[in-house]
Amino acid sequence: MPDHTYKIIDLVGSSSESIEDAINGALGRASETISHLDWFQVKEIRGTVSDGHVGWYQVTLGVGFQVLKPGDVHREA
């Protein structure tokens, strides 16, 4: 297995439905503009309270993606 270098970014996903939806929403949105997402780590879970119940879930993620080598970058002509 070749060596890899990773960049880690923080993302915050939110959902009124669940923690899982908050995570999937953040990863789905990030995958639209960032290639080679490989892993995530939940750093923090928090939310809002509305009338004594959960209003929104917020999840802070550390997301790792591969930093490509120059030969791995495909450029359009």
trRosetta pair geometry for C-beta under 8 A, 3 or more apart (Angstrom, degrees):
i j d omega theta_ij theta_ji phi_ij phi_ji
4 66 5.4 -71 -163 -123 115 103
4 67 7.9 136 178 42 72 70
5 66 7.1 94 71 -158 52 64
5 67 4.4 -42 96 49 101 114
6 38 7.0 -93 -115 41 121 133
6 64 4.4 3 -178 -168 135 107
6 65 6.6 142 -151 69 81 26
6 66 6.1 -54 -99 -98 68 41
6 67 6.6 -178 -109 -6 13 88
7 64 7.2 153 75 -148 39 58
7 65 5.9 -22 58 63 88 80
7 67 5.4 99 -28 -61 98 100
8 62 5.3 3 -175 -178 115 99
8 63 6.8 152 -152 72 61 38
8 64 5.1 -27 -94 -90 79 74
9 30 7.8 170 81 -139 131 136
9 34 7.9 -127 26 -106 145 162
9 62 7.5 159 79 -154 30 54
9 63 5.5 -24 62 60 81 93
9 65 7.7 -5 9 12 105 106
10 43 7.2 -40 -128 19 102 153
10 60 6.1 -9 -168 -172 105 98
10 61 6.9 152 -154 80 53 49
10 62 6.0 -32 -95 -96 67 60
10 63 7.6 147 -107 13 17 82
11 26 4.4 134 135 -177 126 121
11 27 7.6 141 86 -67 159 49
11 30 5.8 -71 -91 -59 153 134
11 60 7.4 161 83 -153 42 51
11 61 4.8 -14 61 59 91 101
11 63 5.5 23 2 -9 117 127
12 26 6.8 -156 104 -104 16 133
12 58 5.9 1 -176 -173 104 100
12 59 7.0 162 -153 80 56 42
12 60 5.1 -24 -98 -97 82 69
12 61 7.5 175 -85 17 31 74
13 21 8.0 -164 148 119 121 52
13 22 4.0 137 114 169 100 69
13 23 5.7 162 58 -82 152 21
13 24 7.5 137 -175 50 159 36
13 25 4.7 141 -157 74 115 94
13 26 2.9 -103 -62 -36 112 109
13 27 7.5 -30 -64 -10 145 64
13 29 7.9 164 -105 22 97 120
13 58 7.3 165 84 -151 43 52
13 59 5.2 -12 59 58 91 95
13 61 6.7 27 -1 -6 104 118
14 22 5.4 -6 -122 -127 12 104
14 25 7.2 -68 55 81 41 145
14 56 5.5 7 -173 176 108 118
14 57 6.6 165 -151 85 57 55
14 58 4.8 -17 -98 -99 90 74
14 59 7.6 175 -81 18 42 68
15 18 6.0 -26 105 51 136 45
15 19 7.6 -175 52 -88 120 12
15 21 3.7 138 -144 100 167 108
15 22 4.1 -129 7 -63 103 72
15 25 5.9 160 -64 -5 106 140
15 56 7.0 156 81 -157 27 74
15 57 5.3 -12 62 55 79 102
16 55 7.0 -55 -128 160 89 48
16 56 5.4 -51 -91 -101 64 69
16 57 7.5 164 -103 13 15 78
17 21 4.6 48 71 14 112 158
17 57 7.7 -68 66 18 42 119
18 21 4.6 102 57 6 83 99
18 22 7.0 -139 100 -5 49 85
18 57 6.4 -12 156 13 16 155
19 22 5.5 -54 -153 34 35 115
19 23 6.5 34 151 -18 67 104
19 45 6.2 -13 -122 -133 124 126
19 57 5.1 -125 -80 177 57 151
19 59 5.7 99 -156 -63 80 131
20 23 5.7 -54 -149 36 33 111
20 24 6.2 27 156 -13 67 109
21 24 5.7 -55 -139 44 31 108
21 25 6.0 37 158 -25 65 107
21 57 7.6 110 63 59 91 129
22 25 5.9 -53 -145 34 25 113
22 26 6.6 23 157 -16 61 106
22 57 4.8 -119 -36 104 141 106
22 58 6.5 -177 -151 -125 146 22
22 59 4.4 127 116 11 126 111
23 26 6.1 -60 -152 36 28 107
23 27 6.3 18 157 -10 66 111
23 40 7.2 149 -161 110 105 154
23 42 7.3 -53 -97 -87 122 104
23 59 5.4 -38 -67 87 75 156
23 61 6.6 109 -129 -67 80 134
24 27 5.9 -59 -141 44 31 106
24 28 5.8 34 159 -23 67 111
25 28 5.8 -55 -140 37 25 111
25 29 6.3 22 162 -15 62 108
26 29 6.1 -59 -148 38 26 107
26 30 6.2 22 157 -15 63 111
26 59 7.0 -124 -6 79 142 99
26 61 5.8 152 110 19 150 134
26 63 7.8 -157 135 -52 111 136
27 30 5.8 -57 -143 40 30 109
27 31 6.1 32 158 -25 65 108
27 37 6.7 148 -156 153 90 159
27 40 6.5 -90 -86 -44 117 150
27 61 7.5 -44 -61 94 86 173
27 63 7.1 166 -104 -112 80 134
28 31 5.9 -56 -147 32 27 111
28 32 7.4 39 150 -32 57 95
29 32 5.9 -45 -168 10 38 116
30 33 6.9 -85 -167 50 40 83
30 34 5.2 -24 167 30 83 123
30 37 6.4 100 113 -83 114 142
30 63 6.3 35 137 118 171 172
31 34 6.5 -74 -106 62 29 79
31 37 5.6 -83 -93 7 87 140
34 37 6.0 80 108 -58 107 98
34 65 5.6 -127 160 -57 116 170
35 65 7.1 123 90 -174 44 131
35 68 7.9 12 90 -42 122 125
36 65 4.9 111 96 -170 82 92
36 66 4.0 -75 152 38 139 99
36 68 7.1 157 -7 -59 158 94
37 40 7.8 6 177 -52 108 95
37 63 6.2 -30 -143 176 105 114
37 64 7.6 117 -157 84 58 46
37 65 4.9 -48 -95 -91 46 103
38 64 5.4 -50 61 100 98 94
38 65 6.0 148 3 -112 85 42
38 66 6.2 82 -32 -35 127 87
39 63 7.4 172 92 -152 46 52
39 64 4.8 5 59 48 89 112
40 61 4.8 -17 -168 -171 117 121
40 62 6.7 151 -159 79 61 51
40 63 4.8 -19 -103 -102 89 72
40 64 7.2 -165 -80 16 39 74
41 61 6.7 139 68 -161 44 67
41 62 4.4 -9 56 56 101 102
41 63 8.0 -160 23 -70 66 36
41 64 8.0 52 -7 -17 97 102
42 45 6.6 9 176 -50 121 96
42 59 6.1 -55 -135 -169 99 109
42 60 7.5 103 -165 77 56 56
42 61 6.1 -41 -101 -102 47 72
43 60 4.6 -60 67 104 105 101
43 61 6.5 162 6 -114 93 16
43 62 5.4 91 -48 -23 118 94
44 59 7.2 167 87 -155 56 44
44 60 4.1 23 48 37 97 116
45 57 7.1 -27 -164 -166 92 95
45 58 7.4 150 -159 84 45 55
45 59 5.4 -9 -106 -107 73 77
45 60 7.8 -137 -64 23 34 73
46 58 5.0 -20 72 66 82 103
46 60 7.9 30 11 -12 100 99
47 54 5.4 -18 149 -145 150 94
47 55 6.8 159 165 53 95 69
47 56 5.6 -174 -154 91 82 53
47 57 4.7 -35 -95 -106 116 45
47 58 5.9 170 -88 14 51 76
48 54 7.5 99 73 -166 54 54
48 55 3.9 -48 95 60 102 119
48 56 4.7 36 27 39 107 89
48 58 7.9 69 -20 -13 81 108
49 52 6.8 13 -180 -105 105 14
49 53 7.1 141 -156 68 67 24
49 54 7.0 -55 -107 -104 53 33
49 55 6.1 96 163 -7 3 102
50 53 6.1 -38 72 68 72 76
50 54 7.5 7 29 126 87 19
50 55 3.4 95 -14 -79 114 109
54 57 6.5 12 -180 -59 128 81
68 72 4.1 -133 -169 85 106 123
68 73 5.4 127 115 -62 138 81
69 72 4.8 91 54 0 74 108
69 73 7.9 -140 91 -17 42 83
70 73 6.1 -52 -158 17 38 112
